[in-house]
Amino acid sequence: MSTATPARPSREALTKLCKQIYATGRELTLQQTLTTVYRPSYGATDRVLEWIPAGARLLDVGCGTGTLLFLASVLRNLERGWGVDPKQASIDVARDVEIDAPVSFEAIERAPAQMIAGADTITLLDLLHHVPASEKPALLDHYLRNAAIGSRLIVKDVDTTPRWRAFANRVTDFLLTRSTVHYMAMGDARRYLEANGFEIIHADRWYNYVWCEYLLVGRKRAMDEAGGGDRSCDPPAGS
């Protein structure tokens, strides 16, 4: 697997590529178009793609209609890609896309342990704030426990402060997906990953339109490795 890191693609270029990809599939509803084709224009997909190694075996948890996997297959030359999401309607949209890409999609609540262990990169893109607080530990434990040693975990989500931005996300999530929000603050997410065997190699937080978002990139340590401190850095060419 090559680990060269590309320059960050522009949101405009990613949206244009999404239009080309999804033009090969079924006709999308307005809501699906906004959350699929135009997702890169607001969803910080560019920041996530930056941390997916070339030739990765990528598991996207909560993949929706497959936007990240299709973009990664084109731009990062995936060896293999899996997308899991509990919503059958979203998976059907992804399966109808007709491009030559080594990706598959399953309408399931959680990926099986064998699939998780077979991935060297796992992404959770705007997933955690859709999972009730009481269910987050079980969900995270399932993926953290079964991830392979040395694998990369990429978590992108919405932070809890400033409060007005968190409230704005509640409104936009409800309008776009009719969903409720259950935040996991950046600090809490980071501590959880570190307590469960992941070294944080990158952490970032930024304002995006009305939202405050964060990105955590972790690497699963071997049992005999010392607990790592903060090694936040730019995307490394050799990581």
Secondary structure, 3 states (H helix, E strand, C coil): CCCCCCCCCCHHHHHHHHHHHHCCCCCCCHHHHHHCCCHHHCCCHHHHHCCCCCCCEEEEECCCCCHHHHHHHHHCCCCEEEEECCCHHHHHHHHCCCCCCCEEEECCCCCCHHHHHHCCEEEEECCHHHCCHHHHHHHHHHHHHHCCCCCEEEEEEECCCCHHHHHHHHHHHHHHHCCCCCCCCHHHHHHHHHHCCEEEEEEEEEEECCEEEEEEEEEECCCCCCCCCCCCCCCCCCC
